[in-house]
Amino acid sequence: MMWINSLTKSGAATLAIGAFTLGGWLAGAGSAEAVPAFAMQTNQPCSSCHVGGFGPQLTQFGREFKMNGYTMRAVGQWDVAPVSMMAVASYIRTSRDQDSPPAPHFATNDNFALDQVSLFFAGGFGQHFGAFVQTTYDGVGRAFSWDNVDLRAVTNATLFGSNAVLGVSLNNSPTVTDPWNTLGAWGYPYTGSDVAPGPAAAPQIADAFAQNALGLNGYMWWNGAVYTELGFYWSPDASFLNSMGVSPDETNQISGAAPYVRVAYQGNAGDHNYEVGAFGFFADVYPGRDHSAGTTDRYHDWGLDASYQLTSGAGDMWTLNGRYTYERQSLNASTILGLAANRDNSLNDLRADLSYYSHSGFGGSVGLFDTWGSSDALVYADSRTNSPNSSGLMLQADFTPYGGGHSPMGPRFNARLGVQYVYYTEFDGARHNYDGAGRDASDNNTLRIFAWVAY
């Protein structure tokens, strides 16, 4: 297998622009990173890069592959087509019928949904450039749009006597560049459905700017241990978002550029691999892209994260991921526009998940979530308590028969069958009667049975 070595700035810019243009073209024609094209390129089974043999949760090998710009390639694997596809379908049942159908063509309960169908342009091109471009058909909203985009240019250097991977990423979502599964873009749960109900409040860094922003990030991976990243995100104009299948009317607009910072340390001790890190995202935004207030809202998000993986001699794997995010909100524009009652609010978000996967393909996980913060009569007007507080847990059991290879449908085919159950102890501000109309948090408890295939 070949690793990366050197880079020219002009070549990096040229390939990034070209690959980005191709990604936009594909989009014109739910998110997961399970790409058989990468498995074919490296001539490795999916289990080499992914915990449990299916994406997006990465092993240490998978993280190295990503940080090295998707360029690692097995000898002789030069004729692999850098394309893949994926589909996710679900059956969803809530403990009590939802107040209204989650989308046109759906019922208030007992729904079957084609959650998403995605096409990927994913591969390494030479020793210095790589791309991960996803375009998705949303089977719930019944629309095409671009999805996750991560275009990379990389090189190697020697710094303080140790190897350093230096990279640049052009991407469309804060945290989509991150190699660990602790932050929002690739965090637990790794599959979901828009048919299922969910809490209203989340930090801006979680997903508020996913697919409606552009970012240019530089990163360094030093000595296989220290990771640092600095990026800036800005909002494209409305015509660009429309061409990518994103409705500008449903997004906020970043004023200028929003900085994103990330630091992490990864260590190894035999079969044990661990990471501790910190992150931050700082954005001034026009709510609803409305400039009439003459000022902006300001969001400062920062947090801590950690992960741990244990691999047994038999190939079984335990993983533990967690993050805490604190968001300070200065809602200057929203208070003028009548969208917020308080100028200053705060939001806290705590996430943790534990999973076990056997080498035979069976796995299980449990995830805990807790969001709490300031009450605001306008921001959280749909809550009886005017509160963002929500908490609960998610359980998942699944089976991935071909994660280690040997699929009867060829080396590109992979599949996962699973069942999820989400249990809410608090939802949008209360345990009981959170909406003032008698609905309890437990009424939103959701059973989901899903099939997830990739080729």
C-alpha positions as a Markdown table, in Angstrom:
| # | Residue | x | y | z |
|---|---|---|---|---|
| 1 | Met | 0.0 | 0.0 | 0.0 |
| 2 | Met | 1.2 | 3.5 | -0.8 |
| 3 | Trp | 1.1 | 6.5 | 1.4 |
| 4 | Ile | 1.2 | 10.2 | 0.5 |
| 5 | Asn | 4.4 | 12.3 | 0.2 |
| 6 | Ser | 4.3 | 15.8 | -1.4 |
| 7 | Leu | 2.0 | 18.5 | -2.7 |
| 8 | Thr | 1.9 | 21.6 | -4.9 |
| 9 | Lys | -0.4 | 24.4 | -3.9 |
| 10 | Ser | -1.6 | 25.1 | -7.4 |
| 11 | Gly | -2.3 | 21.4 | -8.1 |
| 12 | Ala | -4.3 | 21.2 | -4.8 |
| 13 | Ala | -6.5 | 24.1 | -5.7 |
| 14 | Thr | -7.1 | 22.9 | -9.2 |
| 15 | Leu | -8.2 | 19.4 | -8.2 |
| 16 | Ala | -10.3 | 20.7 | -5.3 |
| 17 | Ile | -12.2 | 23.0 | -7.6 |
| 18 | Gly | -12.6 | 20.3 | -10.2 |
| 19 | Ala | -13.8 | 17.6 | -7.8 |
| 20 | Phe | -16.2 | 20.1 | -6.1 |
| 21 | Thr | -17.7 | 20.9 | -9.5 |
| 22 | Leu | -18.3 | 17.2 | -10.2 |
| 23 | Gly | -19.9 | 16.9 | -6.7 |
| 24 | Gly | -22.2 | 19.8 | -7.6 |
| 25 | Trp | -23.1 | 18.2 | -10.9 |
| 26 | Leu | -24.0 | 14.9 | -9.2 |
| 27 | Ala | -26.1 | 16.7 | -6.7 |
| 28 | Gly | -28.0 | 18.4 | -9.5 |
| 29 | Ala | -28.6 | 15.1 | -11.1 |
| 30 | Gly | -29.5 | 11.4 | 6.0 |
| 31 | Ser | -26.0 | 10.8 | 6.1 |
| 32 | Ala | -23.7 | 7.9 | 6.3 |
| 33 | Glu | -20.1 | 7.0 | 5.4 |
| 34 | Ala | -20.2 | 3.4 | 4.3 |
| 35 | Val | -18.4 | 3.4 | 0.9 |
| 36 | Pro | -17.5 | 0.2 | -0.8 |
| 37 | Ala | -15.4 | 2.1 | -3.3 |
| 38 | Phe | -12.9 | 2.8 | -0.5 |
| 39 | Ala | -12.8 | -0.9 | 0.4 |
| 40 | Met | -12.1 | -1.8 | -3.2 |
| 41 | Gln | -9.4 | 0.9 | -3.4 |
| 42 | Thr | -7.6 | -0.4 | -0.4 |
| 43 | Asn | -8.4 | -4.1 | -1.1 |
| 44 | Gln | -9.5 | -4.4 | 2.5 |
| 45 | Pro | -12.8 | -5.6 | 4.0 |
| 46 | Cys | -15.2 | -3.0 | 5.4 |
| 47 | Ser | -14.3 | -4.2 | 8.9 |
| 48 | Ser | -10.7 | -2.8 | 8.5 |
| 49 | Cys | -12.0 | 0.8 | 8.4 |
| 50 | His | -15.3 | 0.5 | 10.2 |
| 51 | Val | -16.4 | -0.8 | 13.6 |
| 52 | Gly | -18.7 | -3.7 | 13.1 |
| 53 | Gly | -17.9 | -3.8 | 9.4 |
| 54 | Phe | -20.2 | -1.0 | 8.3 |
| 55 | Gly | -20.0 | 2.8 | 8.4 |
| 56 | Pro | -19.6 | 5.4 | 9.6 |
| 57 | Gln | -17.9 | 4.5 | 12.9 |
| 58 | Leu | -14.2 | 4.3 | 12.2 |
| 59 | Thr | -11.4 | 2.0 | 13.5 |
| 60 | Gln | -7.9 | 3.4 | 14.0 |
| 61 | Phe | -7.1 | 2.2 | 10.5 |
| 62 | Gly | -10.1 | 4.0 | 9.1 |
| 63 | Arg | -9.1 | 7.3 | 10.8 |
| 64 | Glu | -5.6 | 7.1 | 9.3 |
| 65 | Phe | -7.1 | 6.5 | 5.9 |
| 66 | Lys | -9.3 | 9.6 | 6.3 |
| 67 | Met | -6.6 | 11.9 | 7.7 |
| 68 | Asn | -4.3 | 10.8 | 4.8 |
| 69 | Gly | -6.8 | 12.2 | 2.4 |
| 70 | Tyr | -8.5 | 9.0 | 1.3 |
| 71 | Thr | -5.3 | 8.3 | -0.8 |
| 72 | Met | -4.1 | 4.9 | 0.6 |
| 73 | Arg | -4.3 | 2.4 | -2.2 |
| 74 | Ala | -3.4 | -1.3 | -2.5 |
| 75 | Val | -0.8 | -2.2 | -5.1 |
| 76 | Gly | -2.5 | -2.8 | -8.5 |
| 77 | Gln | -5.9 | -1.2 | -7.4 |
| 78 | Trp | -5.8 | 1.6 | -10.0 |
| 79 | Asp | -8.8 | 0.6 | -12.1 |
| 80 | Val | -11.4 | 0.9 | -9.3 |
| 81 | Ala | -14.3 | 3.1 | -10.2 |
| 82 | Pro | -14.6 | 5.7 | -7.4 |
| 83 | Val | -18.4 | 5.4 | -7.1 |
| 84 | Ser | -20.7 | 3.7 | -4.7 |
| 85 | Met | -24.4 | 3.8 | -3.7 |
| 86 | Met | -26.4 | 3.2 | -0.6 |
| 87 | Ala | -30.0 | 2.9 | 0.5 |
| 88 | Val | -31.7 | 2.9 | 3.9 |
| 89 | Ala | -35.3 | 1.9 | 4.5 |
| 90 | Ser | -37.3 | 1.8 | 7.7 |
| 91 | Tyr | -40.4 | 0.8 | 9.6 |
| 92 | Ile | -41.2 | 3.4 | 12.3 |
| 93 | Arg | -43.8 | 3.2 | 15.1 |
| 94 | Thr | -44.2 | 5.7 | 18.0 |
| 95 | Ser | -45.8 | 4.9 | 21.3 |
| 96 | Arg | -48.6 | 7.3 | 20.5 |
| 97 | Asp | -49.7 | 8.6 | 17.1 |
| 98 | Gln | -48.0 | 11.8 | 16.2 |
| 99 | Asp | -50.2 | 15.0 | 16.2 |
| 100 | Ser | -49.9 | 15.2 | 12.4 |
| 101 | Pro | -48.2 | 13.2 | 9.6 |
| 102 | Pro | -44.5 | 13.8 | 9.7 |
| 103 | Ala | -44.6 | 14.6 | 5.9 |
| 104 | Pro | -47.0 | 14.4 | 3.0 |
| 105 | His | -47.8 | 10.8 | 2.0 |
| 106 | Phe | -47.2 | 9.5 | 5.5 |
| 107 | Ala | -49.5 | 8.6 | 8.3 |
| 108 | Thr | -49.5 | 9.6 | 12.0 |
| 109 | Asn | -48.1 | 6.2 | 12.9 |
| 110 | Asp | -46.9 | 2.8 | 11.5 |
| 111 | Asn | -44.9 | 4.2 | 8.6 |
| 112 | Phe | -42.7 | 2.5 | 6.1 |
| 113 | Ala | -40.1 | 4.9 | 4.5 |
| 114 | Leu | -37.3 | 4.8 | 2.0 |
| 115 | Asp | -35.2 | 7.1 | 4.2 |
| 116 | Gln | -32.5 | 7.9 | 1.7 |
| 117 | Val | -30.7 | 6.7 | -1.5 |
| 118 | Ser | -27.2 | 8.1 | -1.9 |
| 119 | Leu | -24.7 | 8.1 | -4.7 |
| 120 | Phe | -21.0 | 8.6 | -3.7 |
| 121 | Phe | -18.0 | 9.8 | -5.7 |
| 122 | Ala | -15.3 | 8.6 | -3.3 |
| 123 | Gly | -11.6 | 7.8 | -3.9 |
| 124 | Gly | -8.0 | 8.9 | -3.9 |
| 125 | Phe | -6.4 | 10.4 | -7.0 |
| 126 | Gly | -2.7 | 9.9 | -7.0 |
| 127 | Gln | -0.8 | 10.5 | -3.8 |
| 128 | His | -2.1 | 13.9 | -2.8 |
| 129 | Phe | -5.8 | 14.2 | -3.5 |
| 130 | Gly | -8.9 | 12.5 | -2.4 |
| 131 | Ala | -12.7 | 13.1 | -2.4 |
| 132 | Phe | -15.8 | 12.0 | -0.5 |
| 133 | Val | -18.8 | 13.5 | -2.3 |
| 134 | Gln | -22.4 | 12.3 | -1.4 |
| 135 | Thr | -25.6 | 13.3 | -3.1 |
| 136 | Thr | -28.9 | 12.0 | -1.7 |
| 137 | Tyr | -32.5 | 11.4 | -2.6 |
| 138 | Asp | -34.5 | 12.1 | 0.6 |
| 139 | Gly | -37.4 | 9.6 | 0.5 |
| 140 | Val | -39.3 | 11.4 | 3.2 |
| 141 | Gly | -39.1 | 14.9 | 1.7 |
| 142 | Arg | -39.0 | 13.3 | -1.9 |
| 143 | Ala | -36.2 | 15.6 | -3.1 |
| 144 | Phe | -32.6 | 15.4 | -4.3 |
| 145 | Ser | -29.8 | 17.4 | -2.7 |
| 146 | Trp | -26.1 | 17.4 | -2.1 |
| 147 | Asp | -25.1 | 15.7 | 1.1 |
| 148 | Asn | -21.7 | 15.4 | 2.7 |
| 149 | Val | -18.7 | 16.8 | 0.8 |
| 150 | Asp | -15.1 | 16.5 | 1.9 |
| 151 | Leu | -12.4 | 17.3 | -0.8 |
| 152 | Arg | -8.8 | 16.9 | 0.4 |
| 153 | Ala | -5.3 | 17.8 | -0.6 |
| 154 | Val | -2.5 | 16.3 | 1.5 |
| 155 | Thr | 1.2 | 16.0 | 1.9 |
| 156 | Asn | 3.8 | 14.7 | 4.4 |
| 157 | Ala | 6.4 | 16.7 | 6.2 |
| 158 | Thr | 8.9 | 16.2 | 9.1 |
| 159 | Leu | 8.2 | 18.4 | 12.1 |
| 160 | Phe | 10.3 | 18.2 | 15.3 |
| 161 | Gly | 11.8 | 14.9 | 14.1 |
| 162 | Ser | 8.4 | 13.2 | 13.5 |
| 163 | Asn | 6.1 | 12.7 | 10.6 |
| 164 | Ala | 3.3 | 15.2 | 10.1 |
| 165 | Val | 0.4 | 14.8 | 7.7 |
| 166 | Leu | -0.6 | 18.3 | 6.4 |
| 167 | Gly | -4.0 | 18.6 | 4.8 |
| 168 | Val | -6.6 | 21.1 | 3.4 |
| 169 | Ser | -10.3 | 20.3 | 3.1 |
| 170 | Leu | -13.0 | 22.0 | 1.2 |
| 171 | Asn | -16.3 | 20.8 | 2.7 |
| 172 | Asn | -19.9 | 21.7 | 3.4 |
| 173 | Ser | -20.5 | 21.1 | 7.1 |
| 174 | Pro | -18.7 | 21.8 | 10.4 |
| 175 | Thr | -17.3 | 18.6 | 11.9 |
| 176 | Val | -17.7 | 16.6 | 8.7 |
| 177 | Thr | -13.9 | 16.5 | 8.5 |
| 178 | Asp | -13.4 | 15.0 | 11.9 |
| 179 | Pro | -11.9 | 11.5 | 12.1 |
| 180 | Trp | -13.5 | 10.5 | 15.4 |
| 181 | Asn | -17.1 | 9.6 | 15.9 |
| 182 | Thr | -17.7 | 11.9 | 18.8 |
| 183 | Leu | -18.9 | 15.1 | 17.0 |
| 184 | Gly | -22.1 | 15.9 | 15.3 |
| 185 | Ala | -21.5 | 15.0 | 11.6 |
| 186 | Trp | -20.5 | 11.4 | 12.3 |
| 187 | Gly | -21.8 | 10.9 | 15.8 |
| 188 | Tyr | -24.2 | 8.3 | 17.2 |
| 189 | Pro | -26.8 | 7.3 | 16.1 |
| 190 | Tyr | -25.3 | 6.5 | 12.7 |
| 191 | Thr | -28.6 | 6.1 | 11.0 |
| 192 | Gly | -32.0 | 7.6 | 11.5 |
| 193 | Ser | -35.3 | 8.6 | 9.9 |
| 194 | Asp | -36.9 | 12.0 | 9.4 |
| 195 | Val | -40.3 | 10.2 | 10.0 |
| 196 | Ala | -39.4 | 9.8 | 13.7 |
| 197 | Pro | -40.1 | 12.7 | 16.1 |
| 198 | Gly | -37.2 | 14.5 | 17.7 |
| 199 | Pro | -36.5 | 17.3 | 20.2 |
| 200 | Ala | -36.4 | 20.9 | 18.9 |
| 201 | Ala | -33.2 | 22.2 | 20.5 |
| 202 | Ala | -29.6 | 21.5 | 19.4 |
| 203 | Pro | -26.3 | 23.4 | 19.4 |
| 204 | Gln | -25.4 | 25.2 | 16.2 |
| 205 | Ile | -22.4 | 23.1 | 15.7 |
| 206 | Ala | -24.5 | 19.9 | 15.7 |
| 207 | Asp | -26.1 | 20.3 | 12.4 |
| 208 | Ala | -27.5 | 23.8 | 11.9 |
| 209 | Phe | -25.0 | 24.5 | 9.0 |
| 210 | Ala | -24.8 | 21.0 | 7.5 |
| 211 | Gln | -25.1 | 21.3 | 3.7 |
| 212 | Asn | -25.9 | 25.0 | 3.8 |
| 213 | Ala | -22.3 | 26.3 | 4.4 |
| 214 | Leu | -18.9 | 26.0 | 2.8 |
| 215 | Gly | -15.7 | 25.6 | 4.7 |
| 216 | Leu | -12.0 | 25.7 | 4.0 |
| 217 | Asn | -10.1 | 23.8 | 6.7 |
| 218 | Gly | -6.4 | 23.2 | 7.3 |
| 219 | Tyr | -5.2 | 20.4 | 9.5 |
| 220 | Met | -2.1 | 18.6 | 10.8 |
| 221 | Trp | -1.8 | 15.1 | 12.1 |
| 222 | Trp | 1.5 | 14.9 | 13.9 |
| 223 | Asn | 3.4 | 11.8 | 15.0 |
| 224 | Gly | 0.2 | 9.7 | 14.8 |
| 225 | Ala | -0.9 | 11.3 | 18.0 |
| 226 | Val | -1.7 | 15.1 | 17.9 |
| 227 | Tyr | -4.5 | 16.5 | 15.6 |
| 228 | Thr | -5.1 | 20.2 | 15.1 |
| 229 | Glu | -7.5 | 21.8 | 12.7 |
| 230 | Leu | -8.6 | 25.4 | 11.9 |
| 231 | Gly | -11.3 | 26.2 | 9.4 |
| 232 | Phe | -13.6 | 29.0 | 8.3 |
| 233 | Tyr | -17.2 | 28.6 | 7.2 |
| 234 | Trp | -19.3 | 31.0 | 5.2 |
| 235 | Ser | -22.9 | 30.9 | 3.7 |
| 236 | Pro | -23.2 | 30.5 | -0.1 |
| 237 | Asp | -25.8 | 32.7 | -1.8 |
| 238 | Ala | -29.4 | 31.6 | -2.2 |
| 239 | Ser | -29.1 | 30.7 | -5.9 |
| 240 | Phe | -26.2 | 28.3 | -5.1 |
| 241 | Leu | -28.1 | 26.6 | -2.3 |
| 242 | Asn | -31.2 | 26.2 | -4.5 |
| 243 | Ser | -29.0 | 24.5 | -7.2 |
| 244 | Met | -27.8 | 22.1 | -4.5 |
| 245 | Gly | -31.3 | 21.2 | -3.5 |
| 246 | Val | -31.2 | 23.2 | -0.2 |
| 247 | Ser | -34.0 | 25.7 | 0.6 |
| 248 | Pro | -32.4 | 29.0 | 1.6 |
| 249 | Asp | -35.6 | 30.0 | 3.4 |
| 250 | Glu | -35.0 | 27.3 | 6.0 |
| 251 | Thr | -31.4 | 28.3 | 6.9 |
| 252 | Asn | -29.6 | 31.0 | 8.8 |
| 253 | Gln | -26.9 | 33.0 | 7.1 |
| 254 | Ile | -23.4 | 33.4 | 8.4 |
| 255 | Ser | -22.1 | 37.0 | 8.5 |
| 256 | Gly | -18.6 | 36.9 | 7.1 |
| 257 | Ala | -16.8 | 33.8 | 8.1 |
| 258 | Ala | -17.3 | 31.6 | 11.2 |
| 259 | Pro | -14.1 | 30.0 | 12.7 |
| 260 | Tyr | -14.0 | 26.3 | 13.6 |
| 261 | Val | -11.2 | 24.9 | 15.8 |
| 262 | Arg | -10.3 | 21.4 | 16.7 |
| 263 | Val | -7.6 | 19.8 | 18.8 |
| 264 | Ala | -7.2 | 16.1 | 19.9 |
| 265 | Tyr | -4.7 | 13.7 | 21.2 |
| 266 | Gln | -4.8 | 10.0 | 20.3 |
| 267 | Gly | -2.9 | 7.3 | 22.2 |
| 268 | Asn | -2.4 | 3.5 | 22.0 |
| 269 | Ala | -1.7 | 0.9 | 24.6 |
| 270 | Gly | -1.7 | -2.5 | 23.1 |
| 271 | Asp | -5.3 | -3.3 | 22.0 |
| 272 | His | -6.5 | -0.1 | 23.6 |
| 273 | Asn | -6.9 | 3.1 | 21.6 |
| 274 | Tyr | -8.1 | 6.4 | 23.1 |
| 275 | Glu | -8.7 | 10.0 | 22.2 |
| 276 | Val | -9.3 | 13.2 | 24.2 |
| 277 | Gly | -10.1 | 16.5 | 22.5 |
| 278 | Ala | -11.7 | 19.9 | 22.4 |
| 279 | Phe | -13.6 | 21.8 | 19.7 |
| 280 | Gly | -15.2 | 25.2 | 19.0 |
| 281 | Phe | -17.4 | 27.0 | 16.5 |
| 282 | Phe | -18.1 | 30.7 | 16.6 |
| 283 | Ala | -20.8 | 32.2 | 14.2 |
| 284 | Asp | -22.5 | 35.5 | 13.8 |
| 285 | Val | -25.7 | 34.8 | 11.8 |
| 286 | Tyr | -28.7 | 36.5 | 10.3 |
| 287 | Pro | -31.7 | 34.5 | 11.5 |
| 288 | Gly | -33.7 | 33.2 | 8.5 |
| 289 | Arg | -31.3 | 35.2 | 6.3 |
| 290 | Asp | -33.1 | 38.4 | 7.4 |
| 291 | His | -30.9 | 41.5 | 7.5 |
| 292 | Ser | -33.7 | 43.9 | 8.5 |
| 293 | Ala | -32.7 | 44.1 | 12.2 |
| 294 | Gly | -29.3 | 45.7 | 11.3 |
| 295 | Thr | -27.4 | 43.2 | 13.5 |
| 296 | Thr | -26.8 | 39.5 | 14.0 |
| 297 | Asp | -27.2 | 36.7 | 16.5 |
| 298 | Arg | -24.0 | 35.4 | 17.9 |
| 299 | Tyr | -23.4 | 31.8 | 18.8 |
| 300 | His | -20.3 | 30.6 | 20.6 |
| 301 | Asp | -20.1 | 26.8 | 20.8 |
| 302 | Trp | -17.2 | 25.0 | 22.5 |
| 303 | Gly | -16.8 | 21.6 | 24.1 |
| 304 | Leu | -14.9 | 18.5 | 25.1 |
| 305 | Asp | -14.9 | 15.0 | 23.7 |
| 306 | Ala | -13.3 | 11.6 | 24.3 |
| 307 | Ser | -13.4 | 8.1 | 22.7 |
| 308 | Tyr | -12.1 | 4.7 | 23.6 |
| 309 | Gln | -11.7 | 1.5 | 21.5 |
| 310 | Leu | -10.7 | -2.0 | 22.7 |
| 311 | Thr | -10.1 | -4.8 | 20.1 |
| 312 | Ser | -9.9 | -8.3 | 21.3 |
| 313 | Gly | -7.6 | -11.0 | 19.8 |
| 314 | Ala | -10.7 | -12.6 | 18.2 |
| 315 | Gly | -11.6 | -9.3 | 16.4 |
| 316 | Asp | -14.4 | -8.3 | 18.7 |
| 317 | Met | -14.5 | -4.6 | 19.5 |
| 318 | Trp | -15.8 | -2.3 | 22.3 |
| 319 | Thr | -16.2 | 1.4 | 21.7 |
| 320 | Leu | -17.1 | 4.3 | 23.9 |
| 321 | Asn | -17.7 | 7.9 | 22.6 |
| 322 | Gly | -18.8 | 11.0 | 24.4 |
| 323 | Arg | -19.0 | 14.8 | 24.0 |
| 324 | Tyr | -20.2 | 17.8 | 25.9 |
| 325 | Thr | -21.1 | 21.1 | 24.2 |
| 326 | Tyr | -21.8 | 24.5 | 25.7 |
| 327 | Glu | -23.4 | 27.1 | 23.6 |
| 328 | Arg | -23.6 | 30.8 | 24.5 |
| 329 | Gln | -26.3 | 32.7 | 22.6 |
| 330 | Ser | -26.4 | 36.5 | 22.1 |
| 331 | Leu | -29.7 | 36.9 | 20.2 |
| 332 | Asn | -29.5 | 40.6 | 19.3 |
| 333 | Ala | -31.2 | 40.2 | 15.9 |
| 334 | Ser | -33.8 | 37.7 | 17.1 |
| 335 | Thr | -35.0 | 39.9 | 19.9 |
| 336 | Ile | -35.5 | 42.8 | 17.5 |
| 337 | Leu | -37.4 | 40.6 | 15.1 |
| 338 | Gly | -39.6 | 39.1 | 17.7 |
| 339 | Leu | -38.1 | 35.7 | 17.5 |
| 340 | Ala | -36.6 | 35.6 | 21.0 |
| 341 | Ala | -37.7 | 36.9 | 24.4 |
| 342 | Asn | -34.2 | 36.9 | 25.9 |
| 343 | Arg | -31.1 | 38.5 | 24.4 |
| 344 | Asp | -28.8 | 36.1 | 26.2 |
| 345 | Asn | -29.4 | 32.4 | 26.4 |
| 346 | Ser | -27.3 | 29.3 | 26.9 |
| 347 | Leu | -27.6 | 25.6 | 25.8 |
| 348 | Asn | -25.9 | 22.5 | 27.0 |
| 349 | Asp | -25.7 | 19.2 | 25.2 |
| 350 | Leu | -24.3 | 15.9 | 26.6 |
| 351 | Arg | -23.9 | 12.7 | 24.5 |
| 352 | Ala | -22.4 | 9.3 | 25.2 |
| 353 | Asp | -22.6 | 5.9 | 23.5 |
| 354 | Leu | -21.3 | 2.5 | 24.2 |
| 355 | Ser | -21.2 | -0.3 | 21.6 |
| 356 | Tyr | -20.0 | -3.9 | 21.2 |
| 357 | Tyr | -19.5 | -5.7 | 17.9 |
| 358 | Ser | -18.4 | -9.3 | 17.5 |
| 359 | His | -16.4 | -10.6 | 14.6 |
| 360 | Ser | -19.4 | -12.6 | 13.6 |
| 361 | Gly | -21.3 | -9.4 | 12.6 |
| 362 | Phe | -23.7 | -9.1 | 15.6 |
| 363 | Gly | -23.6 | -5.8 | 17.5 |
| 364 | Gly | -25.4 | -3.7 | 20.0 |
| 365 | Ser | -25.2 | -0.2 | 21.4 |
| 366 | Val | -26.7 | 2.2 | 23.9 |
| 367 | Gly | -26.6 | 5.9 | 23.6 |
| 368 | Leu | -27.5 | 8.6 | 26.2 |
| 369 | Phe | -28.5 | 12.2 | 25.4 |
| 370 | Asp | -29.3 | 15.2 | 27.6 |
| 371 | Thr | -30.0 | 18.7 | 26.4 |
| 372 | Trp | -30.8 | 21.6 | 28.7 |
| 373 | Gly | -30.6 | 25.4 | 28.8 |
| 374 | Ser | -32.3 | 28.7 | 29.3 |
| 375 | Ser | -36.0 | 29.0 | 29.0 |
| 376 | Asp | -37.3 | 31.4 | 26.4 |
| 377 | Ala | -41.0 | 32.1 | 25.7 |
| 378 | Leu | -40.4 | 32.8 | 22.0 |
| 379 | Val | -37.5 | 30.5 | 21.0 |
| 380 | Tyr | -39.3 | 27.5 | 22.6 |
| 381 | Ala | -42.9 | 28.7 | 22.1 |
| 382 | Asp | -44.1 | 25.2 | 21.4 |
| 383 | Ser | -43.1 | 24.0 | 24.8 |
| 384 | Arg | -45.5 | 24.4 | 27.7 |
| 385 | Thr | -42.5 | 25.3 | 29.9 |
| 386 | Asn | -40.7 | 27.4 | 27.2 |
| 387 | Ser | -37.7 | 25.1 | 27.8 |
| 388 | Pro | -35.3 | 23.2 | 25.5 |
| 389 | Asn | -34.7 | 20.4 | 28.0 |
| 390 | Ser | -34.8 | 16.9 | 26.4 |
| 391 | Ser | -33.2 | 13.6 | 27.5 |
| 392 | Gly | -33.4 | 9.9 | 27.0 |
| 393 | Leu | -31.6 | 6.9 | 25.6 |
| 394 | Met | -31.4 | 4.9 | 22.4 |
| 395 | Leu | -30.9 | 1.1 | 22.1 |
| 396 | Gln | -29.8 | -0.6 | 18.9 |
| 397 | Ala | -29.1 | -4.2 | 17.9 |
| 398 | Asp | -27.9 | -5.0 | 14.4 |
| 399 | Phe | -26.4 | -7.7 | 12.2 |
| 400 | Thr | -23.8 | -7.1 | 9.4 |
| 401 | Pro | -23.2 | -10.5 | 7.7 |
| 402 | Tyr | -20.6 | -9.3 | 5.2 |
| 403 | Gly | -18.5 | -6.8 | 7.0 |
| 404 | Gly | -15.5 | -9.1 | 6.8 |
| 405 | Gly | -16.0 | -9.7 | 3.1 |
| 406 | His | -17.2 | -12.9 | 1.3 |
| 407 | Ser | -20.5 | -11.5 | 0.1 |
| 408 | Pro | -22.2 | -13.7 | -2.4 |
| 409 | Met | -23.0 | -10.6 | -4.4 |
| 410 | Gly | -19.4 | -9.6 | -4.8 |
| 411 | Pro | -16.9 | -7.6 | -2.8 |
| 412 | Arg | -18.7 | -4.2 | -3.2 |
| 413 | Phe | -21.9 | -5.4 | -1.5 |
| 414 | Asn | -22.5 | -4.9 | 2.2 |
| 415 | Ala | -25.7 | -4.8 | 4.3 |
| 416 | Arg | -26.8 | -4.1 | 7.9 |
| 417 | Leu | -30.2 | -5.1 | 9.4 |
| 418 | Gly | -31.1 | -3.5 | 12.7 |
| 419 | Val | -33.6 | -2.4 | 15.3 |
| 420 | Gln | -33.6 | 0.8 | 17.3 |
| 421 | Tyr | -35.6 | 2.0 | 20.2 |
| 422 | Val | -35.6 | 5.6 | 21.5 |
| 423 | Tyr | -36.9 | 6.2 | 25.0 |
| 424 | Tyr | -37.5 | 9.8 | 26.1 |
| 425 | Thr | -37.4 | 10.8 | 29.8 |
| 426 | Glu | -38.0 | 14.5 | 28.9 |
| 427 | Phe | -39.0 | 16.1 | 25.6 |
| 428 | Asp | -39.1 | 19.8 | 24.7 |
| 429 | Gly | -39.1 | 20.9 | 28.3 |
| 430 | Ala | -41.2 | 18.4 | 30.4 |
| 431 | Arg | -41.8 | 14.8 | 31.1 |
| 432 | His | -45.6 | 15.2 | 31.1 |
| 433 | Asn | -47.8 | 17.4 | 29.0 |
| 434 | Tyr | -44.8 | 19.1 | 27.4 |
| 435 | Asp | -47.0 | 20.7 | 24.7 |
| 436 | Gly | -49.8 | 21.9 | 26.9 |
| 437 | Ala | -52.2 | 19.6 | 25.0 |
| 438 | Gly | -51.6 | 16.5 | 27.1 |
| 439 | Arg | -48.7 | 14.9 | 25.2 |
| 440 | Asp | -46.0 | 13.2 | 27.3 |
| 441 | Ala | -42.4 | 12.7 | 26.5 |
| 442 | Ser | -42.9 | 8.9 | 26.4 |
| 443 | Asp | -45.5 | 9.3 | 23.7 |
| 444 | Asn | -42.6 | 10.0 | 21.3 |
| 445 | Asn | -40.8 | 6.7 | 22.2 |
| 446 | Thr | -39.9 | 5.2 | 18.8 |
| 447 | Leu | -39.4 | 1.7 | 17.5 |
| 448 | Arg | -37.5 | 1.6 | 14.2 |
| 449 | Ile | -36.6 | -1.5 | 12.2 |
| 450 | Phe | -34.2 | -0.7 | 9.3 |
| 451 | Ala | -32.4 | -2.2 | 6.4 |
| 452 | Trp | -29.2 | -0.5 | 5.2 |
| 453 | Val | -27.4 | -1.7 | 2.0 |
| 454 | Ala | -24.3 | -0.4 | 0.2 |
| 455 | Tyr | -22.7 | -1.3 | -3.1 |
